[in-house]
Amino acid sequence: MRPLAAVALATALLGAATPGATATPGSAAAPGPAVSKLADTRLDPKALYFVSYDGLVNNNAFQKNGLLTYKGYQYAVWYTADRSAVIGRRALTQQSWQTVTLPHRLTADDSHNVISMGISRTDGRLHLNMDSHSSGFFYVKSVAGLVDDPAGHPWTTGQFGAVQTTLDGLALTSQFTYPQFIATPEGRLQLSYRVGVSGNGRNALAEYDGTKWRALGEWSSATGTYRSEHGSSTARNMYLHGIDYGPDGRLHAFYTWREQSNAVMCASGGLSNHDTGYVHSSDRGRTWRNAAGAVVGTTGGSDTVAVGDAGTVVDPLNPDHSLMNQESQATDSTGAPHALISYVPGRFGQCTTDYVADRTSNGHTFHVFKDTAGAWKKTEIPVAPGSTQRSHLVFDAHDNAYAVMPYGRIVAASKSSGWTDWKTLYDGSGLNAFGEVVVDDTRLAQDGVLSYLYQRKSSGTTPSALRVVDFALPS
């Protein structure tokens, strides 16, 4: 892959941006992006704190979902100072949180070992998967109907079942990482996860129908040969930027590849991540297609999505720019897929030698999306992250785009500009937030509030406050 010529690229991309819809004569123009702070509530005055892989176990941006809203209540999960897994809830009309401590304590000082939540609408249960990194996992589910009638259920440990190391008897893999729950349009619950290890793993799905779990199988491949100008690699894993259903029921997945062999890089201190890929599924994750609609993989089949599949790369980039894995994705109201990606552009050199230092100094975030003509567009966000960490993408009711950046900063772009007029709306002042935040993707569609969980900076292993801040967006 050729390195990006950053100056020429930025000029071309900004010039090629597709304008958004404009108001019809006599109608009011849609509002642009805006935020208004509503509240900042405390979950835990002393949440567990340790830095691992440049992150915290309580606030990884790829966590899906660490903060979740359903039927007028918001739910949050975290580990408190004594390493216990805790789940909290509040009515959206309240600022105080109720908490339940689950009978499980974090097993390793590893920021990958997040807690993820999901809801199965078929039976009104809340599901949790936690504490795994290329290891076994721990699973808990609530009683039926808990989230359908929260006011009618006391918030006690009795509302949750035993901690399991299977999904109700379904054993998935001994090398399990990155649980992400996804609700299907019919109300079933799916679980996305990685089998294997970094640089040599496969993505897989399981599904709960309200009665039992079943494994759907693996859908990405770890095999095949990838070659760069420096060398080759024969094993890898696909890192998802997300996996989400759009308004039309299509399942979207942006991703990057991480190669097992450092021979593909110009320097061993970089990241072997390369290329931004995209696939989608119109049959609930059973069959995967590229952007043009050609089948490139089948879940549980012999042909899974592989590094060399035609038409899957939407933004080519070689492994020399410290491209971040698991950034973010979202769909707008039309169902068009969008993603955020970040890396060190070529104008800062063609070889990152220390991904932490280089990304902190020179990393930049880009917005990638598919326009109405089917072409992929990209715009650089002119606000540097100043961090190794990830940003998170959401849309308001008018399809204005918001990137929630490290330290809780919010930058946004209007649909009317074709998402080119990115600017800072909130600089995070006063939060004292560490790195990434966990955005409640489910709340925004329900009441127009952008809500995210953040943890205050600390040092060493000194516990610190974990909080949730809420912002009103244009309705």
Buried (B, 14 or more C-beta within 10 A) or exposed (E): BEBBEBEEBBEEBBEBBEEBEEEEEEEEEBBBBBBEEEEBBEBBEBBBBBBBEBBBBBBBBBBBBBBBBBBEBBBBBBBBBEBBBBBBBBBBEEBEBBBBEBEBBBBBEBBBBBBBBBBBBBBBBBBBBBBBBBBBBBBBBBBEBBBBEBEEBEBEEEBBBEBBEEBEEBEBBEBBBBBBBBBBBEBBBBBBBBBBBBBBBBBBBBBBBBEEBEBBBBBBBBEEEBEBEBBEBEBBBBBBBBBBBBEEBBBBBBBBBBBBBBBBBBBEBBBBBBBBBBBBBBEBBBBBBBBEEEEBBBBBEEEBBBBEBEBBBBBEBBBBBBBBBBBBBBBBBEBBBBBBBBBBBBBBBBBBBBBBEBBBEBBBBBBBBBBEEEEBBBBBBEBBBBBBBBBBBBBBBBBBBBBBBBBBBBBBBBBBBBBBBBEBBBBBEEBBBBBBBBBBBBBBBBBBBBBBBBBBBBEEEEBBBBBBBBBBBBE
